[in-house]
Amino acid sequence: MIEILSTENLNISYGIIHAVKNLTLHIPVASIVTIIGSNGAGKSSTLNAISGAIKSQGTIFFENSNINGTSSYKINQKGIVLVPEGRKIFPNLTVKENLILGAYHQKNYTQDIHKMYDLFPRLRERQKQLGGTLSGGEQQMLAIARGLMSDPKLLMLDEPSLGLAPLIVKELFEIIKTLNKRGLSILLVEQNALNALAISDYAYVLENGEKVLEGPSKKLISDEKIKKAYLGM
């Protein structure tokens, strides 16, 4: 099994708070791997460390090279893109301008913009509209499309369903599956554990910064502990 990314003994601290403790992850090429857990479990911190946004100790291997300590800009250029929690689009720029900014190190982005419009037809309809006037679901689509504009090898999604209506969530997760079928590797952090486990190949469960369980998603979705703790069953 070829891995696109792995971490070994990843540790993240904020002052005296040890947010992530000795975390080891394995992300196979062209797979969807999810990290689930409650608030404060260390999920977002893990993605931020991989993207270079925060400092961490341990090793982060991407395509067999240790990228820990590399700047976030260079990590993005290598092919890792993080779509952060809360979307963080540019509200005073148009949809098209947001997409262009996502392609800041691409020389020819016109064709890629049309690919995004094909993937997200609503963005084509609203391409001249300011990002801040879009609905929550449309903003999330724009955030994902902007990330895809840099042609990532690994797409990391932090809570893509947060605050969205169920129908929009279903649509977004279908798009995530489509992207994966096209060969894109995806690392998904999601509080909606049922949705995350339903579309992913493998899952890690974090509690208080520590990995407490891992396994194939189809197996975890039927685990009694997972049902009680995260699936509301």
C-alpha positions in Angstrom: 0.0 0.0 0.0 1.5 3.3 -1.2 1.1 6.2 1.3 0.9 9.8 0.2 1.2 11.1 3.8 2.0 9.7 7.2 2.8 11.1 10.6 4.9 9.5 13.4 4.8 10.6 17.0 3.2 14.0 16.1 3.0 16.3 19.1 1.4 19.7 19.3 1.4 22.0 22.2 -0.1 25.4 23.0 1.9 26.6 26.0 1.3 24.1 28.7 -1.6 22.5 26.8 -0.6 19.3 25.1 -3.2 19.2 22.3 -2.0 16.2 20.3 0.1 13.4 21.8 2.3 11.0 19.8 -0.1 10.7 16.9 0.7 8.3 14.1 -1.5 8.4 10.9 -1.3 6.7 7.5 -3.0 8.1 4.4 -2.9 5.8 1.4 -2.8 7.3 -2.1 -6.3 7.9 -3.6 -8.1 7.1 -0.3 -10.5 9.0 2.0 -9.3 8.9 5.6 -11.3 10.6 8.3 -10.5 11.8 11.8 -13.4 11.9 14.2 -13.7 13.0 17.8 -15.4 15.6 20.0 -14.5 19.3 20.3 -11.0 19.7 21.6 -9.9 16.3 20.5 -7.0 17.7 18.4 -8.5 17.1 15.0 -8.1 20.6 13.6 -4.7 21.0 15.2 -3.5 17.9 13.4 -4.6 19.4 10.0 -3.0 22.7 10.8 0.3 21.0 11.7 0.3 19.1 8.5 -0.3 22.2 6.5 2.5 24.1 8.2 0.2 26.6 9.9 1.3 25.7 13.4 4.5 24.2 14.8 4.7 20.6 15.9 7.2 18.0 17.0 7.6 14.6 15.3 7.7 13.6 11.6 5.3 14.4 8.8 6.1 12.4 5.7 4.6 13.6 2.4 5.6 11.5 -0.6 8.5 10.0 1.5 10.0 13.4 2.5 9.8 14.9 6.0 8.0 18.2 5.6 7.7 19.1 9.3 9.2 22.6 9.7 8.6 23.5 6.0 6.7 26.8 5.4 3.0 26.5 4.7 3.6 28.2 1.3 6.0 25.5 0.2 3.8 22.8 1.6 1.0 24.1 -0.5 3.3 24.1 -3.6 4.2 20.5 -2.9 0.5 19.6 -3.2 -1.2 19.7 0.2 -4.2 22.0 0.5 -6.2 22.7 3.6 -9.8 24.0 3.4 -10.1 25.4 6.9 -13.1 25.3 9.3 -15.3 28.3 8.8 -14.6 28.5 5.1 -12.6 31.8 5.3 -13.3 32.9 1.7 -12.7 36.6 0.8 -16.1 38.1 1.3 -15.4 41.4 -0.6 -14.1 39.6 -3.7 -16.3 37.9 -6.4 -16.6 34.1 -6.7 -14.3 34.2 -9.8 -11.7 36.4 -8.0 -11.7 34.0 -5.0 -11.0 31.1 -7.5 -8.2 33.0 -9.2 -6.5 33.6 -5.8 -6.6 29.9 -5.2 -4.4 29.5 -8.3 -1.8 31.9 -7.2 1.1 29.6 -8.3 -0.6 28.3 -11.4 0.3 30.0 -14.7 -2.8 29.1 -16.7 -5.9 28.9 -14.6 -8.7 29.6 -17.0 -9.4 26.0 -17.8 -9.3 25.1 -14.1 -11.9 27.7 -13.4 -14.3 26.1 -15.9 -13.6 22.7 -14.3 -14.7 24.2 -10.9 -17.8 25.6 -12.5 -18.6 22.1 -14.0 -18.1 20.6 -10.5 -20.0 23.3 -8.7 -22.6 24.7 -11.2 -23.9 27.2 -8.7 -20.6 28.9 -8.7 -20.9 29.5 -12.4 -24.2 31.2 -11.8 -22.7 33.4 -9.1 -19.3 34.0 -10.6 -19.7 37.8 -10.5 -21.3 37.8 -7.0 -19.4 38.8 -3.9 -18.3 35.9 -1.8 -19.9 37.4 1.3 -23.3 37.4 -0.2 -23.4 33.6 -0.9 -25.3 31.2 1.3 -23.3 29.0 3.8 -23.4 26.0 1.5 -22.3 28.1 -1.5 -19.4 29.6 0.5 -18.3 26.1 1.4 -18.4 25.0 -2.2 -16.3 28.1 -3.1 -13.8 27.3 -0.3 -13.4 23.8 -1.7 -13.2 25.0 -5.3 -10.6 27.6 -4.3 -8.5 24.9 -2.7 -8.8 22.7 -5.8 -7.6 25.5 -8.0 -4.0 24.8 -6.9 -4.3 21.2 -8.2 -3.6 19.4 -4.8 -2.4 15.9 -4.4 -3.9 15.8 -0.9 -7.0 17.8 0.0 -7.6 18.3 3.7 -11.1 19.3 4.7 -11.8 20.7 8.2 -15.5 20.4 9.2 -17.0 20.9 5.8 -20.5 20.2 6.9 -20.5 22.6 9.9 -23.6 24.7 10.1 -25.1 23.5 6.8 -28.5 22.1 6.0 -28.8 18.3 5.5 -29.5 18.6 1.8 -26.4 20.7 1.2 -24.3 18.4 3.4 -25.4 15.4 1.2 -24.5 17.3 -1.9 -21.1 18.3 -0.6 -20.3 14.7 0.5 -21.2 13.5 -3.0 -18.8 15.9 -4.5 -16.1 14.7 -2.0 -16.7 11.2 -3.2 -16.5 12.3 -6.9 -13.2 14.0 -6.2 -11.8 10.8 -4.6 -13.0 8.7 -7.5 -10.9 10.9 -9.8 -7.8 9.9 -7.8 -7.6 12.7 -5.2 -6.4 11.7 -1.7 -8.5 13.2 1.0 -8.0 13.7 4.8 -11.4 14.6 6.3 -12.0 16.0 9.8 -15.7 15.9 10.6 -17.9 16.1 13.7 -20.7 14.4 11.8 -19.2 11.0 12.3 -21.9 9.1 10.5 -21.4 11.0 7.3 -17.6 10.8 7.6 -17.6 7.1 8.2 -20.1 6.5 5.4 -17.8 7.9 2.7 -14.3 7.2 4.0 -12.1 4.1 3.7 -10.3 4.3 7.1 -10.9 6.3 10.3 -9.0 7.4 13.4 -10.8 8.4 16.6 -9.2 11.0 18.8 -9.9 11.8 22.4 -8.1 14.6 24.3 -5.3 14.6 21.7 -4.7 10.8 21.7 -5.6 8.2 19.2 -8.0 5.8 21.0 -9.3 3.7 18.1 -8.6 3.2 14.4 -9.8 0.8 11.6 -11.7 0.5 8.4 -14.7 2.8 8.4 -17.2 0.1 7.6 -16.0 -1.7 10.8 -16.0 1.3 13.0 -19.5 2.4 11.9 -20.9 -0.8 13.5 -18.7 -0.5 16.6 -20.9 -0.2 19.7 -18.6 2.3 21.4 -18.6 4.5 18.3 -22.3 4.2 18.0 -22.9 5.4 21.6 -20.2 8.1 21.6 -20.4 9.6 18.2 -23.4 8.4 16.2 -26.1 9.1 18.8 -27.3 5.4 18.8 
